[in-house]
Amino acid sequence: MDAELQQKLFEEYPNQFKNLKYIECGDGWYEIISRCCSTIQNHLNNQDRKGEPLDFYWSQIKEKFSLLRGYCYGADEYIRGVIDMAENMSGCVCEYSGNKGKLRNKKIRNGESVFAWMKILSDEEAKVEGYVIE
């Protein structure tokens, strides 16, 4: 992720990102991550009023097998549900542009369609990256 976007998240949610140095995915997923963090922060703020607060923080956020993946410590059932939702949403959002995307896994090489690294890309980004548009 672009350093400026990453820094924006780190500054807005310092406790969530206290142990994370990098977010390892494209800029297109910034909004998904930002809304995920916001929802989690609201939950954490409400937990403070109910008793012992959760010590939640991210250990890694990255792309894996074409989807956004978030690994963390201190999550309760609600937070795990929020993270699952964000991961699922990434399956229809282009990792690079943030536009509507879909799974791409084929490129043209030597005139043939061959399997390639799986990515969630918009039609425009798929063309740029050399993926087959189906």
trRosetta pair geometry for C-beta under 8 A, 3 or more apart (Angstrom, degrees):
i j d omega theta_ij theta_ji phi_ij phi_ji
1 5 5.5 -103 166 82 108 116
1 6 4.8 131 99 -63 114 100
1 22 7.7 159 38 -176 91 72
1 23 4.3 -1 17 85 135 106
1 24 7.4 -101 -6 -72 85 10
1 25 5.9 22 -54 66 95 61
1 26 6.9 101 -91 169 64 10
1 27 5.8 120 -142 -83 72 58
1 29 7.8 -93 -92 64 113 92
1 30 6.7 126 -146 -82 123 90
2 5 4.5 77 70 13 97 106
2 6 6.7 -168 89 -10 47 89
2 27 5.1 27 -6 -87 107 118
3 6 5.5 -57 -144 40 30 115
3 7 6.1 32 157 -22 66 107
4 7 5.8 -53 -145 35 28 111
4 8 6.5 37 152 -26 61 102
5 8 5.5 -49 -153 27 33 117
5 9 7.0 30 151 -13 63 101
5 27 5.8 135 4 -130 163 92
5 30 4.9 -76 -173 -114 136 135
6 9 6.0 -59 -160 36 33 108
6 10 6.3 31 148 -19 68 109
6 22 7.0 -31 -145 -142 151 47
6 23 5.1 -170 -114 21 102 109
7 10 5.4 -54 -143 38 36 114
7 11 6.1 32 158 -18 68 106
8 11 6.1 -58 -147 37 25 106
8 12 6.3 17 158 -14 63 113
8 34 8.0 -18 114 -100 112 118
9 12 5.9 -62 -141 41 29 106
9 13 6.1 -28 177 33 67 106
9 17 6.5 113 126 -50 91 150
9 23 7.1 45 56 -36 151 147
9 30 7.8 -142 -49 -152 120 84
9 33 6.5 -23 -106 125 148 117
9 34 6.3 -123 -96 -93 100 77
9 37 6.4 143 -152 -8 101 168
10 13 7.2 -81 -133 62 16 70
10 14 6.7 51 167 -101 60 59
10 17 4.6 -113 -119 100 69 153
10 20 7.7 -144 -102 82 99 96
11 14 6.8 2 -144 -64 25 90
12 34 7.8 33 73 -140 154 91
12 37 7.3 97 101 121 113 137
13 16 4.0 -16 152 33 115 121
13 17 5.8 96 98 -6 89 101
13 37 4.8 -101 -42 178 162 128
13 41 5.9 -122 -113 -71 107 128
14 17 6.4 -79 -143 54 27 89
14 18 6.5 60 157 -74 66 79
15 18 5.7 -10 -148 -36 34 115
15 44 7.9 -175 93 149 135 161
15 56 7.7 72 130 74 102 70
15 57 6.6 -113 152 -88 63 99
16 37 5.8 160 95 -142 170 103
16 40 6.8 96 -106 102 137 132
16 41 6.9 -80 -40 -74 132 93
16 56 6.5 -10 -112 113 77 92
16 57 5.6 168 -155 -124 34 59
16 58 5.7 47 162 -10 81 96
17 20 4.7 -80 -153 50 74 109
17 57 7.1 -178 -58 -156 13 92
17 58 5.9 -5 -98 40 59 115
18 57 5.3 -61 38 -131 96 144
19 57 5.6 88 20 138 105 136
19 58 7.4 -166 64 79 85 58
19 59 6.4 -18 99 -108 122 59
20 23 7.2 49 155 -66 128 70
20 57 7.5 -167 -19 166 100 96
20 58 4.8 -7 -43 94 143 105
20 59 6.9 178 -79 -146 96 14
20 60 7.0 168 -119 -86 108 33
20 61 7.1 36 -155 7 150 95
23 33 6.9 49 -155 -145 147 168
23 61 4.7 -17 -135 80 86 114
23 62 7.4 -171 -174 -77 50 53
24 60 7.3 -17 20 -171 117 90
24 61 6.8 162 32 95 70 57
24 62 3.7 -2 74 -113 109 94
24 63 6.7 -118 120 16 80 72
25 29 5.1 -23 125 45 133 138
25 33 8.0 158 60 -49 132 134
25 61 6.8 -76 1 137 116 86
25 62 5.7 158 -48 -155 90 34
25 63 4.3 123 -111 -38 93 92
25 68 6.0 15 -107 -111 167 83
25 95 6.1 -110 179 -158 95 108
26 29 6.1 99 73 6 72 95
26 63 7.1 35 -2 -48 81 138
26 94 7.9 -65 99 141 144 69
26 95 3.8 99 37 148 129 85
26 96 4.5 -74 -177 -85 150 49
27 30 5.5 -9 -172 -30 59 115
27 96 6.7 36 47 -159 81 41
27 98 7.2 -63 118 -39 75 104
28 93 6.2 177 147 146 106 93
28 94 4.8 -96 -165 102 161 72
28 95 4.9 131 55 152 122 17
28 96 4.9 34 -24 65 125 16
28 97 5.0 28 -96 52 120 27
28 98 3.9 -160 -149 -52 71 57
28 99 7.3 -68 -141 15 122 55
28 101 7.5 67 152 -29 151 141
29 32 4.9 -50 -166 40 73 117
29 33 5.8 72 136 -22 87 101
29 63 7.9 167 -4 -75 155 96
29 68 5.3 157 -155 -82 150 129
29 90 5.7 14 -118 -118 121 107
29 93 6.5 121 -96 105 70 123
29 95 5.8 -15 -30 -134 107 62
29 98 7.3 -164 -49 -95 27 77
30 33 5.9 -64 -151 40 29 107
30 34 6.0 28 156 -21 68 111
30 98 7.0 -43 36 -84 88 125
31 34 5.6 -54 -140 38 30 113
31 35 6.2 25 162 -14 65 107
31 98 6.1 84 9 -143 118 125
32 35 6.2 -60 -148 40 25 104
32 36 6.2 29 152 -22 62 110
32 68 6.4 -168 107 -13 142 170
32 86 5.2 128 167 -156 99 90
32 89 5.4 178 -127 97 122 124
32 90 5.8 141 137 -74 175 83
32 93 6.3 169 -44 58 129 159
33 36 5.5 -55 -148 36 30 116
33 37 6.3 29 155 -18 65 106
33 61 6.4 75 -124 -178 127 152
33 68 7.3 -149 -67 -158 91 144
33 70 7.9 152 -120 -83 88 123
33 86 7.0 90 -90 -169 42 137
34 37 5.9 -55 -149 37 29 109
34 38 6.3 30 152 -21 64 107
35 38 5.4 -50 -143 36 34 115
35 39 6.3 35 157 -19 66 104
35 86 7.5 171 81 -102 91 106
36 39 6.0 -58 -151 36 27 109
36 40 6.3 25 153 -15 63 110
36 70 7.2 -158 150 -54 155 163
36 82 5.8 134 -150 152 78 101
36 83 6.6 77 -162 -99 127 52
36 85 7.7 173 -105 79 96 92
36 86 4.0 7 -83 -77 132 148
37 40 5.6 -57 -146 40 31 112
37 41 6.1 33 155 -23 66 107
38 41 5.7 -53 -145 34 28 111
38 42 6.6 32 154 -19 62 102
39 42 5.9 -51 -152 32 31 112
39 43 6.6 31 150 -16 62 106
39 82 5.1 -176 106 -140 128 135
40 43 5.6 -57 -153 37 34 113
40 44 6.2 34 151 -20 68 105
40 56 6.7 -136 174 124 119 153
40 79 5.5 62 -125 -127 100 97
40 82 5.7 179 -68 97 84 157
40 83 8.0 44 -73 -55 125 84
41 44 5.5 -51 -144 37 34 112
41 45 6.3 37 155 -21 66 104
42 45 5.8 -52 -148 35 30 112
42 46 6.6 27 154 -15 63 106
43 46 5.8 -58 -151 38 31 109
43 47 6.4 37 149 -26 65 104
43 78 5.6 -179 -145 118 147 133
43 79 6.4 -171 93 -72 154 84
43 82 7.4 -136 -12 -31 147 149
44 47 5.4 -49 -149 29 35 117
44 48 7.0 47 150 -29 62 94
44 53 6.7 56 -171 -164 80 102
44 54 6.0 -105 -120 56 86 103
44 56 6.0 -120 -91 32 125 126
45 48 5.8 -41 -161 16 35 117
45 49 7.6 27 148 -11 59 101
46 49 6.0 -57 -162 34 42 109
46 50 6.6 32 147 -17 70 113
47 50 5.6 -67 -148 40 37 109
47 51 7.4 -61 180 57 68 69
47 52 7.9 -37 162 95 99 44
47 53 5.2 110 113 -129 105 62
47 54 5.4 -5 132 -1 167 93
48 53 4.7 10 -92 -87 67 116
54 74 5.1 134 170 165 93 104
54 75 7.6 64 178 -109 142 21
54 76 6.1 -108 -94 -24 145 106
54 79 7.6 -165 132 -26 167 145
55 73 7.4 -25 110 118 87 100
55 74 4.5 -129 85 -112 60 150
56 72 6.4 14 -168 167 84 128
56 73 7.0 174 -141 90 42 57
56 74 4.0 -147 -88 99 48 113
56 75 5.9 79 -124 -78 109 57
56 79 6.2 -149 -122 -125 146 166
57 72 6.5 180 94 -155 33 90
57 73 5.8 -2 57 54 77 94
57 74 6.4 56 12 30 64 127
58 61 5.8 -19 -170 -36 138 101
58 70 6.6 -73 -128 -164 105 94
58 71 7.2 92 -164 79 69 55
58 72 5.1 -54 -107 -99 45 91
59 71 4.8 -62 67 112 99 98
59 72 5.9 170 6 -107 83 28
59 73 6.0 81 -41 -22 112 93
60 69 7.6 1 113 108 98 96
60 70 7.6 174 93 -151 57 38
60 71 4.3 18 52 47 91 115
61 68 7.3 -7 -172 -171 87 93
61 69 7.2 174 -150 88 44 54
61 70 5.1 -1 -108 -109 83 75
61 71 7.5 -154 -68 27 44 67
62 68 7.8 162 92 -151 27 53
62 69 5.6 -18 67 59 72 97
63 66 7.1 -14 -177 -141 101 13
63 67 7.0 160 -150 81 66 23
63 68 6.4 -45 -98 -94 60 45
63 69 7.1 120 -136 12 13 90
63 95 6.2 29 -97 -133 139 145
64 67 6.6 -33 68 64 62 71
64 69 4.4 -3 25 -8 115 141
65 118 6.3 12 -170 73 49 135
66 91 7.6 66 122 -116 101 72
66 103 5.9 45 167 -124 158 91
66 105 7.9 -63 -72 -73 143 100
66 118 3.9 -72 -53 130 122 104
66 119 5.7 -160 -122 -102 91 16
66 120 5.4 113 175 -31 95 83
67 87 5.6 59 156 -175 119 83
67 88 7.9 -2 -153 -91 133 26
67 90 5.1 119 -157 90 70 120
67 91 5.6 -15 -106 -72 105 82
67 120 7.1 69 -88 -23 52 130
68 86 6.2 -77 98 137 136 89
68 87 5.2 -143 82 -117 83 57
68 89 7.9 -16 34 71 131 77
68 90 3.6 165 3 -56 106 164
68 95 8.0 168 -62 -109 86 96
69 87 6.2 47 -98 -118 44 117
70 83 4.7 -125 70 -150 128 113
70 86 6.6 33 -9 83 136 130
70 87 6.6 -129 11 -63 92 102
72 75 5.2 85 93 -39 120 117
72 79 7.4 -94 88 144 150 127
72 83 7.0 -143 9 -83 128 152
75 79 3.9 -134 -151 93 90 125
75 80 5.1 114 141 -56 128 77
75 83 7.0 -32 -136 -8 154 137
76 79 5.4 95 48 14 62 101
76 80 7.2 -119 103 -5 32 93
77 80 5.7 -55 -147 36 31 113
77 81 6.5 35 153 -21 63 105
78 81 5.7 -58 -157 33 30 114
78 82 6.7 31 149 -19 65 103
79 82 5.5 -49 -149 33 37 113
79 83 6.4 35 153 -16 67 104
80 83 5.7 -54 -148 39 33 111
80 84 6.3 38 152 -21 65 105
81 84 5.6 -50 -145 35 32 114
81 85 6.4 35 154 -21 63 104
82 85 5.7 -54 -152 34 30 113
82 86 6.6 30 151 -18 64 105
83 86 5.7 -52 -148 36 34 112
83 87 6.3 35 153 -19 66 105
84 87 5.7 -55 -148 37 31 112
84 88 6.3 28 155 -16 65 107
85 88 5.8 -58 -148 39 30 110
85 89 6.3 33 153 -23 65 106
86 89 5.6 -52 -146 33 31 114
86 90 6.8 40 153 -29 62 99
87 90 5.9 -49 -159 20 32 116
87 91 7.9 43 145 -28 56 95
88 91 5.9 -42 -171 9 44 118
89 92 6.8 -75 -170 42 46 90
89 93 6.3 20 147 -6 79 123
90 93 5.7 -77 -136 49 39 102
90 95 7.3 44 -170 -86 101 82
90 120 6.4 151 152 40 74 161
91 103 7.3 -17 -163 -55 82 95
91 120 6.1 -153 -144 -98 33 144
92 100 6.6 -28 163 -151 84 71
92 101 6.3 155 176 64 32 66
92 102 6.8 5 -127 -88 62 61
92 120 7.3 -99 -70 -162 11 130
93 98 6.2 -12 -179 -150 106 43
93 99 7.5 155 -155 81 64 22
93 100 7.1 -64 -108 -117 48 29
93 101 5.5 38 146 25 13 108
93 120 6.7 50 71 134 44 133
94 97 4.5 9 97 47 136 87
94 98 6.2 -50 66 7 88 14
94 99 4.9 15 16 57 128 71
94 100 7.0 43 -21 86 95 20
94 101 3.4 148 -66 -63 62 127
94 120 6.2 -158 -114 127 34 80
94 121 5.2 48 -132 -147 93 36
94 122 3.9 -39 -67 -26 144 88
94 125 5.4 130 -162 20 132 145
95 101 7.1 -107 -9 83 60 179
95 119 6.4 -98 20 -169 132 91
95 120 5.4 111 -29 68 94 87
95 121 6.8 -48 27 -80 88 63
96 121 6.7 18 17 -122 110 85
96 122 7.7 -108 60 16 95 96
96 125 4.8 151 57 -131 132 147
97 101 7.7 145 52 -63 95 114
97 122 5.3 -42 48 7 134 134
97 124 6.9 47 -34 74 162 117
97 125 5.5 -151 -13 -48 115 126
99 122 4.3 29 82 -82 115 144
99 124 7.4 46 54 32 152 117
99 125 7.9 166 47 -11 112 114
100 122 6.2 93 76 -111 54 94
101 120 4.5 94 122 159 129 83
101 121 5.2 -171 -148 108 115 7
101 122 4.8 -78 -90 -59 79 56
101 125 7.4 -22 -110 47 114 128
102 120 6.7 -117 143 -147 7 74
102 121 7.5 -43 56 61 49 51
103 118 6.2 -20 -160 -162 97 99
103 119 7.6 144 -150 79 50 34
103 120 6.0 -37 -86 -95 50 69
104 116 7.6 -17 135 73 86 113
104 118 7.2 153 78 -151 49 49
104 119 5.2 -22 60 67 98 84
104 120 7.4 147 12 -110 82 19
104 121 4.9 -27 5 35 134 111
104 126 5.0 176 -90 -118 157 114
104 129 7.7 116 104 82 152 130
104 131 4.0 29 172 179 137 153
104 132 7.2 167 -155 55 96 63
105 115 5.8 -10 150 -150 94 77
105 116 5.9 -180 -175 59 44 67
105 117 7.5 -127 -131 102 68 21
105 118 4.6 -12 -94 -97 103 74
105 119 7.6 160 -77 21 57 61
105 131 7.8 45 -6 -144 12 115
106 113 5.0 12 178 -176 127 98
106 114 6.7 153 -152 75 74 29
106 115 6.0 -51 -98 -103 68 39
106 116 6.0 132 -126 13 13 96
106 131 6.6 98 74 -162 51 76
106 132 4.2 -22 96 22 104 126
106 134 7.6 55 47 -29 129 123
107 113 7.5 160 82 -148 26 55
107 114 6.0 -28 66 63 75 82
107 116 4.2 67 -7 -46 105 143
107 130 5.0 35 -141 127 112 98
107 131 5.6 -70 -86 -106 74 45
107 132 6.4 -163 -101 -25 21 83
108 111 6.9 -3 -178 -126 101 13
108 112 6.9 156 -152 76 63 28
108 113 6.0 -37 -95 -90 66 56
108 114 7.6 120 -124 16 19 80
108 130 7.1 -122 40 178 77 89
108 132 6.2 111 -41 -76 85 92
109 112 6.1 -30 69 63 66 81
109 114 5.0 -26 28 16 113 131
113 132 5.6 25 -129 -67 109 152
116 131 6.7 -136 63 -108 144 84
119 126 8.0 168 89 -100 116 77
119 129 7.0 -49 66 123 160 167
119 131 7.0 -125 55 -68 116 150
121 125 4.3 -132 -164 92 103 110
121 126 4.3 138 110 -64 128 78
121 129 6.4 -108 -117 26 163 139
121 131 6.2 130 56 33 148 152
122 125 4.8 86 50 15 82 100
122 126 6.7 -139 90 -10 39 89
123 126 5.6 -56 -146 34 28 116
123 127 6.6 31 155 -22 63 102
123 133 5.6 54 -142 -128 88 123
124 127 6.0 -55 -158 30 29 110
124 128 6.7 27 149 -16 63 106
125 128 5.4 -51 -149 36 39 115
125 129 6.1 26 156 -9 70 111
126 129 6.0 -65 -144 47 28 102
126 131 4.0 -81 -162 66 87 114
126 132 7.6 -58 168 67 120 24
126 133 5.6 128 106 -81 135 83
127 130 7.7 41 -180 -69 27 24
127 131 7.5 -76 -56 52 24 73
127 133 6.6 -2 -68 -48 83 124
